[in-house]
Amino acid sequence: MKKPVLVILAAGMGSRYGGLKQMDPVGGHGQVILDYSIYDARLAGFETVVFVIKDEIEADFKERVGSRIEGSMDVRYAFQRMDELPEGYSIPEGRVKPWGTAQAALAAQPFIDGPFAIINADDYYGRSAFQVIYDYLSDSPGQDEYAMVAYRLENTVTDHGHVARGVCQVGADGLLTGIVERTRIEKGPPPRFTEDGGRTWTQLPGDTMVSMNFWGFTPSLLDQARARFPDFLGEALASNPLKAEYLLPTLVGRLIQQGRATVRALSSRDKWYGVTYQEDKPTVTSAIARMTAEGLYPHSLWD
């Protein structure tokens, strides 16, 4: 059994945040959020990390992030490129937006030959989440048996503006039956979402389980993603050529509906921290400082 690999999606520019939030320090020694994710992942047992980035940030990313952890992890780099499309397809005129998280995952495929976890670079997930996903992936799941770390909604909202979350539907057997994307959720209390620009709101219980794009997969997921990419493009280029995205939750949801995969929901009570907006940063830096003072993290992670 191959040891699980960690894939980190770090190609996004963070448009709402206003810059490369993946590289914005939140720790006392210049650490960024993903430093803490990698530290937690290493403690859980991960030894290899694949960063999916864009060509234009390669030098800065390697200097400010990769170089710090190369002594502790086997570091690989993959590149999400808009022009890496199936034969017969090309970038539509005016398209500047990347093709989404499923295409980003495909960029890492050359480095994947066993089970792997995949996370966002700009989310703090909590230590226990890495342990439960590593343990699951190390327990020889079947070819099409995946997993997802599910969080309580009340632990994943921001005090500033709104967030998008995948609301999970979980059966009595602990398997995911579907994910409903809610693109505008506000904290409340209680948390609530709108689908009409704020004219009407629907409340959600605080313990609603949501996806934070923390997945555990086997290589078959990438085979499915590649095989289904042309179908996505055929629909996207006809309906929304400039903004449509090939997203992991949508892909996984279809595999579940078609009986092509199962996804076990691994519950986490960890609190999520992220920098969706610039105003979120003080909350994150304060939380990191508190956890460091409590001894959860050393002051300098990689010395």
DRENDO-1510 file (C-alpha; in Angstrom, 1 decimal, always signed):
<recs>
REC; n; res; u; v; w
REC; 1; MET; +0.0; +0.0; +0.0 .
REC; 2; LYS; +1.4; +3.4; -1.0 .
REC; 3; LYS; +1.7; +6.0; +1.7 .
REC; 4; PRO; -1.0; +8.8; +1.2 .
REC; 5; VAL; +0.1; +12.0; -0.5 .
REC; 6; LEU; -1.1; +15.5; +0.3 .
REC; 7; VAL; -2.2; +17.7; -2.6 .
REC; 8; ILE; -2.6; +21.4; -1.9 .
REC; 9; LEU; -4.5; +23.6; -4.4 .
REC; 10; ALA; -2.7; +26.9; -4.4 .
REC; 11; ALA; -3.3; +28.4; -7.8 .
REC; 12; GLY; -6.1; +30.7; -7.0 .
REC; 13; MET; -5.5; +34.5; -6.8 .
REC; 14; GLY; -8.0; +35.2; -4.0 .
REC; 15; SER; -10.1; +37.8; -5.9 .
REC; 16; ARG; -12.3; +38.7; -2.9 .
REC; 17; TYR; -9.3; +38.9; -0.6 .
REC; 18; GLY; -7.4; +41.2; -2.9 .
REC; 19; GLY; -4.1; +39.4; -3.5 .
REC; 20; LEU; -2.1; +36.2; -3.1 .
REC; 21; LYS; -3.6; +35.2; +0.2 .
REC; 22; GLN; -1.7; +31.9; +0.1 .
REC; 23; MET; +1.4; +33.8; +0.8 .
REC; 24; ASP; +0.1; +36.3; +3.4 .
REC; 25; PRO; +1.8; +35.6; +6.8 .
REC; 26; VAL; -0.4; +34.8; +9.8 .
REC; 27; GLY; +2.2; +33.4; +12.1 .
REC; 28; GLY; +4.9; +35.2; +14.2 .
REC; 29; HIS; +7.8; +34.0; +12.0 .
REC; 30; GLY; +6.2; +34.7; +8.6 .
REC; 31; GLN; +4.3; +31.4; +8.5 .
REC; 32; VAL; +1.3; +31.3; +6.1 .
REC; 33; ILE; -1.9; +29.2; +6.7 .
REC; 34; LEU; -0.7; +26.3; +4.7 .
REC; 35; ASP; +2.5; +26.1; +6.8 .
REC; 36; TYR; +0.2; +25.0; +9.7 .
REC; 37; SER; -1.7; +22.6; +7.4 .
REC; 38; ILE; +1.5; +21.0; +6.3 .
REC; 39; TYR; +2.8; +20.8; +9.9 .
REC; 40; ASP; -0.4; +19.0; +11.0 .
REC; 41; ALA; -0.3; +16.8; +8.0 .
REC; 42; ARG; +3.3; +15.7; +8.7 .
REC; 43; LEU; +2.4; +14.9; +12.3 .
REC; 44; ALA; -0.5; +12.7; +11.0 .
REC; 45; GLY; +1.9; +10.8; +8.8 .
REC; 46; PHE; +2.0; +12.5; +5.4 .
REC; 47; GLU; +5.5; +12.6; +3.9 .
REC; 48; THR; +4.9; +14.0; +0.4 .
REC; 49; VAL; +3.2; +17.2; -0.6 .
REC; 50; VAL; +2.3; +18.3; -4.1 .
REC; 51; PHE; +1.6; +22.0; -4.6 .
REC; 52; VAL; -0.7; +22.9; -7.5 .
REC; 53; ILE; +0.3; +26.5; -8.4 .
REC; 54; LYS; +0.4; +28.8; -11.5 .
REC; 55; ASP; +3.5; +29.4; -13.5 .
REC; 56; GLU; +3.5; +33.1; -12.6 .
REC; 57; ILE; +3.8; +32.6; -8.9 .
REC; 58; GLU; +6.4; +29.8; -9.0 .
REC; 59; ALA; +9.5; +31.7; -7.9 .
REC; 60; ASP; +7.7; +33.6; -5.1 .
REC; 61; PHE; +5.9; +30.4; -3.9 .
REC; 62; LYS; +9.1; +28.3; -3.8 .
REC; 63; GLU; +11.0; +31.0; -2.0 .
REC; 64; ARG; +8.3; +32.0; +0.6 .
REC; 65; VAL; +6.7; +28.6; +1.2 .
REC; 66; GLY; +8.3; +25.6; -0.4 .
REC; 67; SER; +11.9; +26.3; +0.7 .
REC; 68; ARG; +10.8; +26.3; +4.3 .
REC; 69; ILE; +9.5; +22.8; +4.3 .
REC; 70; GLU; +11.8; +20.9; +1.9 .
REC; 71; GLY; +13.8; +19.6; +4.9 .
REC; 72; SER; +10.7; +18.0; +6.4 .
REC; 73; MET; +8.6; +16.9; +3.5 .
REC; 74; ASP; +9.2; +15.6; -0.1 .
REC; 75; VAL; +8.0; +18.6; -2.0 .
REC; 76; ARG; +6.6; +18.4; -5.6 .
REC; 77; TYR; +5.2; +21.2; -7.8 .
REC; 78; ALA; +2.4; +20.8; -10.4 .
REC; 79; PHE; +1.0; +23.6; -12.5 .
REC; 80; GLN; -2.6; +24.4; -13.4 .
REC; 81; ARG; -2.6; +25.9; -16.9 .
REC; 82; MET; -5.7; +27.0; -18.7 .
REC; 83; ASP; -4.5; +25.6; -22.0 .
REC; 84; GLU; -4.1; +22.1; -20.8 .
REC; 85; LEU; -7.4; +20.8; -22.3 .
REC; 86; PRO; -8.5; +17.7; -24.0 .
REC; 87; GLU; -7.8; +17.3; -27.7 .
REC; 88; GLY; -10.1; +19.4; -29.8 .
REC; 89; TYR; -10.7; +22.1; -27.2 .
REC; 90; SER; -9.2; +25.5; -26.8 .
REC; 91; ILE; -9.5; +28.5; -24.5 .
REC; 92; PRO; -12.5; +30.6; -25.4 .
REC; 93; GLU; -11.7; +34.2; -26.3 .
REC; 94; GLY; -11.8; +36.4; -23.2 .
REC; 95; ARG; -11.5; +33.6; -20.7 .
REC; 96; VAL; -9.1; +34.5; -17.8 .
REC; 97; LYS; -10.5; +32.3; -15.0 .
REC; 98; PRO; -8.9; +28.9; -14.4 .
REC; 99; TRP; -11.0; +25.8; -15.0 .
REC; 100; GLY; -11.7; +24.9; -11.4 .
REC; 101; THR; -10.6; +22.5; -8.7 .
REC; 102; ALA; -11.2; +19.3; -10.7 .
REC; 103; GLN; -8.8; +20.5; -13.4 .
REC; 104; ALA; -6.3; +21.6; -10.7 .
REC; 105; ALA; -6.4; +18.1; -9.3 .
REC; 106; LEU; -5.6; +16.7; -12.7 .
REC; 107; ALA; -2.5; +18.8; -12.8 .
REC; 108; ALA; -1.1; +16.7; -9.9 .
REC; 109; GLN; -1.8; +13.3; -11.6 .
REC; 110; PRO; +1.8; +12.7; -12.7 .
REC; 111; PHE; +2.8; +12.6; -9.0 .
REC; 112; ILE; -0.1; +10.4; -7.8 .
REC; 113; ASP; +0.2; +6.6; -7.8 .
REC; 114; GLY; -1.7; +5.8; -4.6 .
REC; 115; PRO; -4.3; +7.3; -2.2 .
REC; 116; PHE; -4.2; +11.1; -1.7 .
REC; 117; ALA; -5.8; +13.9; +0.3 .
REC; 118; ILE; -6.6; +17.2; -1.3 .
REC; 119; ILE; -7.1; +20.6; +0.4 .
REC; 120; ASN; -7.2; +24.3; -0.3 .
REC; 121; ALA; -4.1; +26.4; +0.5 .
REC; 122; ASP; -6.0; +29.2; +2.2 .
REC; 123; ASP; -8.0; +27.2; +4.8 .
REC; 124; TYR; -6.9; +26.2; +8.3 .
REC; 125; TYR; -8.5; +22.7; +8.9 .
REC; 126; GLY; -7.4; +21.7; +12.3 .
REC; 127; ARG; -5.1; +18.9; +13.4 .
REC; 128; SER; -7.6; +16.1; +13.9 .
REC; 129; ALA; -8.9; +16.4; +10.4 .
REC; 130; PHE; -5.5; +15.4; +8.9 .
REC; 131; GLN; -5.3; +12.4; +11.2 .
REC; 132; VAL; -8.7; +11.0; +10.4 .
REC; 133; ILE; -8.2; +11.4; +6.6 .
REC; 134; TYR; -4.7; +9.9; +6.8 .
REC; 135; ASP; -6.0; +6.9; +8.9 .
REC; 136; TYR; -8.8; +6.3; +6.4 .
REC; 137; LEU; -6.5; +6.4; +3.3 .
REC; 138; SER; -3.9; +4.2; +5.1 .
REC; 139; ASP; -6.6; +1.5; +5.7 .
REC; 140; SER; -6.6; +0.4; +2.0 .
REC; 141; PRO; -9.9; +1.8; +0.8 .
REC; 142; GLY; -11.4; +0.2; -2.3 .
REC; 143; GLN; -10.7; +1.7; -5.7 .
REC; 144; ASP; -13.8; +3.9; -5.7 .
REC; 145; GLU; -14.2; +4.4; -1.9 .
REC; 146; TYR; -13.4; +8.0; -1.1 .
REC; 147; ALA; -13.8; +10.2; +2.0 .
REC; 148; MET; -14.5; +13.8; +2.9 .
REC; 149; VAL; -13.9; +15.6; +6.2 .
REC; 150; ALA; -17.2; +17.3; +7.1 .
REC; 151; TYR; -17.4; +20.3; +9.4 .
REC; 152; ARG; -20.1; +21.9; +11.4 .
REC; 153; LEU; -21.4; +25.0; +9.5 .
REC; 154; GLU; -21.2; +27.2; +12.7 .
REC; 155; ASN; -17.4; +26.5; +12.7 .
REC; 156; THR; -16.8; +27.6; +9.1 .
REC; 157; VAL; -18.5; +31.0; +8.7 .
REC; 158; THR; -16.8; +34.4; +8.6 .
REC; 159; ASP; -17.6; +37.5; +10.6 .
REC; 160; HIS; -17.1; +39.5; +7.4 .
REC; 161; GLY; -19.4; +39.1; +4.4 .
REC; 162; HIS; -20.4; +35.7; +3.1 .
REC; 163; VAL; -19.0; +32.3; +2.2 .
REC; 164; ALA; -19.8; +29.5; -0.2 .
REC; 165; ARG; -20.2; +26.0; +1.3 .
REC; 166; GLY; -21.2; +22.6; +0.1 .
REC; 167; VAL; -24.1; +21.5; +2.4 .
REC; 168; CYS; -23.7; +17.7; +2.9 .
REC; 169; GLN; -26.4; +15.1; +2.8 .
REC; 170; VAL; -25.3; +12.1; +4.8 .
REC; 171; GLY; -27.1; +8.7; +5.2 .
REC; 172; ALA; -27.4; +6.7; +8.4 .
REC; 173; ASP; -24.5; +4.6; +7.2 .
REC; 174; GLY; -22.2; +7.6; +7.3 .
REC; 175; LEU; -21.9; +7.8; +3.5 .
REC; 176; LEU; -22.4; +11.0; +1.6 .
REC; 177; THR; -25.5; +11.0; -0.6 .
REC; 178; GLY; -25.1; +14.4; -2.1 .
REC; 179; ILE; -23.8; +18.0; -1.7 .
REC; 180; VAL; -25.9; +21.1; -2.3 .
REC; 181; GLU; -23.7; +24.2; -3.1 .
REC; 182; ARG; -24.8; +27.3; -1.3 .
REC; 183; THR; -22.9; +30.2; -2.7 .
REC; 184; ARG; -23.9; +32.9; -0.2 .
REC; 185; ILE; -24.0; +31.9; +3.5 .
REC; 186; GLU; -23.8; +34.5; +6.3 .
REC; 187; LYS; -23.0; +33.9; +9.9 .
REC; 188; GLY; -26.3; +35.0; +11.5 .
REC; 189; PRO; -27.0; +33.9; +14.1 .
REC; 190; PRO; -28.3; +31.5; +13.1 .
REC; 191; PRO; -26.4; +30.8; +9.8 .
REC; 192; ARG; -28.5; +31.5; +6.8 .
REC; 193; PHE; -28.3; +31.5; +3.0 .
REC; 194; THR; -29.9; +33.3; +0.1 .
REC; 195; GLU; -30.3; +32.4; -3.5 .
REC; 196; ASP; -31.8; +35.7; -4.7 .
REC; 197; GLY; -29.2; +38.3; -3.7 .
REC; 198; GLY; -30.5; +38.8; -0.2 .
REC; 199; ARG; -34.2; +39.4; -0.8 .
REC; 200; THR; -35.1; +36.2; +1.0 .
REC; 201; TRP; -33.1; +34.1; +3.5 .
REC; 202; THR; -33.3; +30.4; +4.7 .
REC; 203; GLN; -31.9; +29.5; +8.0 .
REC; 204; LEU; -29.5; +26.5; +8.5 .
REC; 205; PRO; -28.9; +24.8; +11.8 .
REC; 206; GLY; -25.4; +25.5; +13.2 .
REC; 207; ASP; -24.6; +21.8; +13.3 .
REC; 208; THR; -25.3; +21.3; +9.5 .
REC; 209; MET; -22.4; +19.4; +8.0 .
REC; 210; VAL; -20.6; +21.2; +5.2 .
REC; 211; SER; -17.7; +20.4; +2.9 .
REC; 212; MET; -14.5; +22.5; +3.1 .
REC; 213; ASN; -12.9; +20.7; +0.1 .
REC; 214; PHE; -11.0; +18.4; +2.3 .
REC; 215; TRP; -11.1; +15.1; +0.3 .
REC; 216; GLY; -9.5; +11.7; +0.4 .
REC; 217; PHE; -9.3; +9.9; -2.9 .
REC; 218; THR; -7.8; +7.0; -4.7 .
REC; 219; PRO; -6.3; +7.4; -8.2 .
REC; 220; SER; -9.5; +6.4; -9.8 .
REC; 221; LEU; -10.9; +9.8; -9.1 .
REC; 222; LEU; -8.4; +11.4; -11.4 .
REC; 223; ASP; -9.2; +8.9; -14.1 .
REC; 224; GLN; -12.9; +9.8; -13.8 .
REC; 225; ALA; -12.0; +13.5; -13.8 .
REC; 226; ARG; -10.0; +13.2; -17.0 .
REC; 227; ALA; -12.6; +11.1; -18.7 .
REC; 228; ARG; -15.4; +13.5; -17.9 .
REC; 229; PHE; -13.6; +16.7; -18.7 .
REC; 230; PRO; -14.7; +16.8; -22.4 .
REC; 231; ASP; -18.4; +16.5; -21.3 .
REC; 232; PHE; -17.9; +19.4; -18.9 .
REC; 233; LEU; -16.3; +21.5; -21.6 .
REC; 234; GLY; -19.0; +20.7; -24.1 .
REC; 235; GLU; -21.6; +22.1; -21.6 .
REC; 236; ALA; -19.5; +25.0; -20.3 .
REC; 237; LEU; -18.5; +26.4; -23.7 .
REC; 238; ALA; -22.1; +26.5; -24.7 .
REC; 239; SER; -23.6; +27.9; -21.5 .
REC; 240; ASN; -20.9; +29.9; -19.7 .
REC; 241; PRO; -17.6; +29.9; -21.6 .
REC; 242; LEU; -15.9; +32.6; -19.5 .
REC; 243; LYS; -16.7; +31.6; -16.0 .
REC; 244; ALA; -17.8; +27.9; -15.8 .
REC; 245; GLU; -15.7; +25.8; -13.5 .
REC; 246; TYR; -15.0; +22.1; -13.3 .
REC; 247; LEU; -15.4; +21.6; -9.6 .
REC; 248; LEU; -14.6; +18.6; -7.4 .
REC; 249; PRO; -17.8; +18.6; -5.4 .
REC; 250; THR; -19.9; +18.6; -8.6 .
REC; 251; LEU; -17.8; +15.7; -10.0 .
REC; 252; VAL; -18.0; +13.7; -6.8 .
REC; 253; GLY; -21.8; +14.3; -6.6 .
REC; 254; ARG; -22.3; +12.9; -10.0 .
REC; 255; LEU; -20.2; +9.8; -9.3 .
REC; 256; ILE; -22.3; +9.2; -6.2 .
REC; 257; GLN; -25.6; +9.6; -8.0 .
REC; 258; GLN; -24.5; +7.2; -10.8 .
REC; 259; GLY; -23.3; +4.6; -8.3 .
REC; 260; ARG; -19.7; +5.0; -9.5 .
REC; 261; ALA; -18.2; +5.9; -6.0 .
REC; 262; THR; -18.9; +6.1; -2.3 .
REC; 263; VAL; -17.8; +8.9; -0.1 .
REC; 264; ARG; -17.5; +8.4; +3.7 .
REC; 265; ALA; -18.2; +11.5; +5.7 .
REC; 266; LEU; -15.5; +11.9; +8.4 .
REC; 267; SER; -16.9; +14.3; +11.0 .
REC; 268; SER; -14.7; +17.0; +12.5 .
REC; 269; ARG; -15.4; +19.4; +15.3 .
REC; 270; ASP; -12.3; +21.5; +14.6 .
REC; 271; LYS; -12.8; +25.2; +13.9 .
REC; 272; TRP; -12.0; +26.4; +10.4 .
REC; 273; TYR; -10.1; +29.6; +9.9 .
REC; 274; GLY; -9.6; +31.3; +6.6 .
REC; 275; VAL; -8.9; +34.6; +4.9 .
REC; 276; THR; -11.8; +35.0; +2.5 .
REC; 277; TYR; -11.6; +38.7; +3.1 .
REC; 278; GLN; -8.8; +41.0; +4.3 .
REC; 279; GLU; -10.9; +41.7; +7.4 .
REC; 280; ASP; -10.6; +38.0; +8.3 .
REC; 281; LYS; -6.8; +38.2; +8.8 .
REC; 282; PRO; -6.8; +39.6; +12.4 .
REC; 283; THR; -9.0; +36.7; +13.6 .
REC; 284; VAL; -6.7; +34.1; +12.0 .
REC; 285; THR; -3.5; +35.7; +13.4 .
REC; 286; SER; -5.1; +35.9; +16.8 .
REC; 287; ALA; -6.2; +32.2; +16.7 .
REC; 288; ILE; -2.7; +31.1; +15.6 .
REC; 289; ALA; -1.1; +33.1; +18.3 .
REC; 290; ARG; -3.4; +31.6; +20.9 .
REC; 291; MET; -2.7; +28.0; +19.7 .
REC; 292; THR; +1.0; +28.7; +19.7 .
REC; 293; ALA; +0.8; +30.1; +23.3 .
REC; 294; GLU; -1.1; +26.9; +24.3 .
REC; 295; GLY; +1.7; +24.7; +22.9 .
REC; 296; LEU; -0.2; +23.3; +19.9 .
REC; 297; TYR; +2.4; +24.7; +17.6 .
REC; 298; PRO; +6.1; +25.8; +18.1 .
REC; 299; HIS; +6.9; +29.4; +17.5 .
REC; 300; SER; +9.0; +28.5; +14.4 .
REC; 301; LEU; +7.5; +25.5; +12.7 .
REC; 302; TRP; +10.4; +24.3; +10.5 .
REC; 303; ASP; +13.6; +25.0; +12.5 .
</recs>
